[in-house]
Amino acid sequence: MEHVRGRYKIFARETDADFIKELSYKSGVDESLVETIISQINRINNENFCSDTELMALQRNIEDFHNNE
């Protein structure tokens, strides 16, 4: 989120559909990838647990996001 605030000047409190659309538009990254990353982050935050597999999938998606900016 720090990257999003600093680079795209998006200061949303909620990671809702409007946030996803705005980030996708400003970053040029496909909306489905942004939605996937947000869903993964929210799931991890809500469960307070992350398996190695989930963490690796999140990392791959974040790398894809950065590669497509």
C-alpha positions in Angstrom: 0.0 0.0 0.0 2.9 2.3 0.6 4.0 1.9 -3.0 0.4 2.6 -4.2 0.2 5.8 -2.1 3.6 7.0 -3.1 3.6 6.3 -6.8 -0.1 6.6 -7.7 -1.3 9.1 -5.1 -4.2 6.8 -4.1 -5.1 7.3 -0.5 -8.2 5.0 -0.2 -9.1 3.6 3.2 -11.0 0.7 1.6 -9.7 -1.7 -1.0 -13.1 -2.0 -2.7 -14.0 -2.2 -6.4 -13.5 1.6 -6.9 -9.9 1.3 -5.5 -9.2 -1.7 -7.8 -10.4 0.2 -10.8 -8.5 3.3 -10.0 -5.2 1.4 -9.3 -5.7 -0.6 -12.5 -6.3 2.6 -14.5 -3.3 4.5 -13.0 -0.9 1.6 -13.1 -1.9 0.2 -16.5 -2.1 -3.3 -14.9 -5.0 -5.6 -15.7 -7.9 -5.2 -13.3 -8.1 -8.9 -12.7 -4.5 -9.1 -11.4 -5.1 -6.1 -9.1 -8.2 -7.8 -7.8 -6.4 -11.0 -7.2 -3.6 -9.3 -5.2 -6.1 -7.4 -3.1 -8.1 -10.6 -2.4 -4.9 -12.4 -1.4 -3.8 -9.6 0.9 -7.3 -9.3 2.5 -7.5 -13.1 3.1 -4.0 -13.2 4.7 -4.9 -10.2 6.9 -8.2 -11.7 8.0 -6.8 -15.1 8.8 -3.6 -13.9 10.4 -1.9 -16.9 8.7 -0.2 -17.5 5.4 1.1 -20.8 4.1 4.3 -20.9 2.1 2.3 -21.6 -1.0 0.0 -18.6 -0.5 3.0 -16.4 0.2 4.8 -17.5 -3.0 1.6 -17.0 -5.0 1.2 -13.5 -3.6 4.9 -12.7 -4.3 4.6 -13.8 -7.9 1.5 -11.7 -8.4 3.2 -8.6 -6.9 6.2 -9.2 -9.2 3.8 -9.5 -12.2 2.2 -6.2 -11.1 5.6 -4.4 -10.9 6.7 -5.9 -14.2 3.5 -4.6 -15.9 3.5 -1.1 -14.5 
